[in-house]
Amino acid sequence: MSYELSDTQTHAPSARPRAWVERLLLVAFLFCLIIGLAALVALMALRNSDQPLMNADPLQLVRNESILPQLALRELAGDAQGGLAMQAMQAGQLETARAALTYATAIPAIEHAGRLAQLGRAYLVAGDLTAAGQVFRLVVPLAVLNSTIPTQERIQLLLQAADGLAGSDNLDPARNALVQAQRIAVQVPALMPAQRADLFAEMRRVAEKLDDVALEQQLADLARNPYLLGSGVMITPTLATLAQSLPYDTLTQEKIAARKQAARIFADRIALTDGVDIEPERQALAQALREEDQARTQFYDNPGAISRSQQFWLPLDERAWLITRLRLADGAYGIAVVPEWEADRATIAGQLAALDAYIDTLMRSLADSQLSPIEQAMARIESRHWLAEQAELGLYPDAPVSDLSEQLRIAQEDLAQLGLPPALPTAYDPNATPPGFRIQPAP
C-alpha cells in the first residue's frame, strides 16, 4: 500500500523559518540604511562646519583668544589703525590685524580694502581657509559700494576677492564677486577698450578656477571684443568731504591723553611679564577709559555753537568712539579691560544702531541742501551706499537693509529721470552668496 504526502505536510514546517529570516534581514537592512543616512548627515555637517560662515556677523568671527593684547592695545595708545594692522601682519599676528581692520573707522576705503585683501592672502598662506574666506568677503562691500575708490581699483579688489574666495573653497561667493567685477568693467563709461580687454583677460583666469564654463566663455568673448560703450554716470562722492573736525574741549583732550598713556603702560607691562601681575595696570586703563567716556559724553552733548559741517563730523566721531567701546565689550583687544562694558554689550550695540540712524537723518538733510537736483540725487545714493557698506561690515547693527534698498531704488530712479541713470545701479540681493548689496545690470 502506498502513501502520498501532501504539500502542506512537506513544506509548512520550513515556511515559517524562512519568513522569520526574511523579516530579520529586512530589519537589518533598514537599520543599516538608517545608520548610513545618519553618517552621511554627520559628514555633511562636519564639512559645512569647516566652511567659512559667510553670512555671520563679522565682529563675532574675530577669534579674540588669538589676539596679541600687547600689540592690539597699541591702538588705544594712539597708533594708527592701518599701520598697526600692517605691523601685526608682518609679525605673523594675523588675528590681531584682523581685529584692527574689522573694527576700523579711520582707514581710507581704498587702503582698508587693500589691507583686508592682503590679510586674506596671508591667511591662505597660513592654511587657514576659514579665516581667509571671511576676510575676503569683507573686501566685496567696500569695492561695490564705496565711490571714493577709483574704478580700476574697485575691479582689481573684486578680482582679488574672487581669487581669494576661490582659493578658500568658497566657489559661489567667488563667482559672485567676479560677476560684480565684470559688471563694473562692462557698465562704466570711462574705460578704454585696451583696459577692458586686459581686465576681462584677468577675470577669465580667475573664472578658470571656478569650473564655470559659461562665465569663462562670456569673459573670453568680452576680452576679444572690448569695444563697449558704458552708459550712465558714476556717483561723485561729496558727503565724505563735508565733515569738518571740531577741536575737543580741554577736559576731553586731557582724558584722551591719560588713556593713551595708560594703554601704553599696560601694553608694555603685558610684554614685560608675559601677562603676569598686570591687574594694577589693567585697572588704571579701565578707569582712564571710563573717565574719557564721561568727558566725551559731555562734549558730544554740549559742543556749543558749531557749523553745519561740524554738526556732521560730531556724530561720526562719537560713532568711532562707540565702536571702540564695542570692541572692548567684545574683548577684541585680546584681553578683558572694562568688565561692565562687556556685560553691557547689547546696550552699546543699540547705541551704535541709534547713532547710525541719526547720521542717516543728517545725511538726508545734507543731500537736500545740495544746489542742484542732480547733486541732491547723487548725495542720496552716496548716503545709502555708506549705510549699506556699514551694515555689511557689521558696523550698523540690525540695519534695515530692505528699507535701504528701497530708498536706494528711489534715489537711482530720481537720477535716471534727470537724464543721468547711474552706471552701477545697486540693490540688496537676498539670493547673492552671501546676501548683500550688489551691482545690478544696467537697464
Secondary structure, DSSP 4 states (H G I P E B T S, - for coil): ------HHHHHHHHHHHHHHHHHHHHHHHHHHHHHHHHHHHHHHHHHHHTS--TTS-HHHHS-GGG--HHHHTTTTTT--HHHHHHHHHHTT-HHHHHHHHHT-SSS-HHHHHHHHHHHHHHHHHHT-HHHHHHHHHHHHHHHHH-TTS-HHHHHHHHHHHHHHHHHTT-HHHHHHHHHHHHHHHHH-SS--HHHHHHHHHHHHHHHGGGT-HHHHHHHHHHHH-------SBPPPP-GGGT----PPPHHHHHHHHHHHHHHHHHHHHHHHHTTSS-HHHHHHHHHHHHHHHHHHHHHHH---S--HHHHHHHHHHHHHHHHHHHHHHTTTTSS---HHHHHTHHHHHHHHHHHHHHHHHHHHHHHHTSSSHHHHHHHHHHHHHHHHHHHHTT-STT--HHHHHHHHHHHHHHHHHTT--BSS-EEEETTSSS-EEEEPPP-
